[in-house]
Amino acid sequence: MPRDEREVLLVVDVQNDFCPGGALAVPEGDTIIPTINRLARGFAHVVLTQDWHPPGHSSFASAHPGKRPFATIELAYGEQVLWPDHCVQGGDGAAFHPALDIPHAELILRKGCRSTIDSYSAFQENDRRTPTGLTAYLRERGLDRITVCGLATDFCVQFSVLDARAAGFAVNLAANACRGIDRDGSLALAMRAMAAAGVRLSEA
């Protein structure tokens, strides 16, 4: 279905490291790519996000001797989950999955670039103070209706969706074009939080 000029598709982190075989693979993360490609063909405006960490990023367990992946620590901005090294700038894991086919995407937004702050959301970093610039970009382009898809539902997708709602955008989650990590019930919690924020849930 053709979209109007105020609508934009936000495709979150469809990168090799988040797909099967990657350093931080989301189960069945690659299975949503054909759906995302098909969905994107109906949008004139598409933004892609790309996790883009410098080596030794503070969110990597390897940067904290004695800590293992998925442990939590306190950083200057609060609690941080420690991850396996992933999406390192310029590495194969940081590249978009080769099956992702959205040549008309207008913006690639790289996040997590600052070595001391992680960034799940497409809109602001995990200190909850540092903007990525996406809000201003969308406002200046007159894009105020956002459909979100990608990886992972319960982390970067959820944070992006909630921040988009907090910024006043109308948000639709293409639920079947997302996959989650689902650690300790995190997927169900994420879905409830997004619904409570007024996010529309749909099938792509």
Secondary structure, DSSP 8 states (H G I E B T S, - for coil): ----TTEEEEEE--BGGGSTTSTT--TTGGGGHHHHHHHHTT-S-EEEEEE-B-TT-TTBGGGSTT--TT-EEEETTEEEE-B-S-SBTTSGGGSB-TT---TT--EEEEE--STT----SSSB-TTSS-B-SHHHHHHHHT--EEEEEEE-IIIIIHHHHHHHHHTT-EEEEEEEEEE---STTHHHHHHHHHHHTT-EEE--
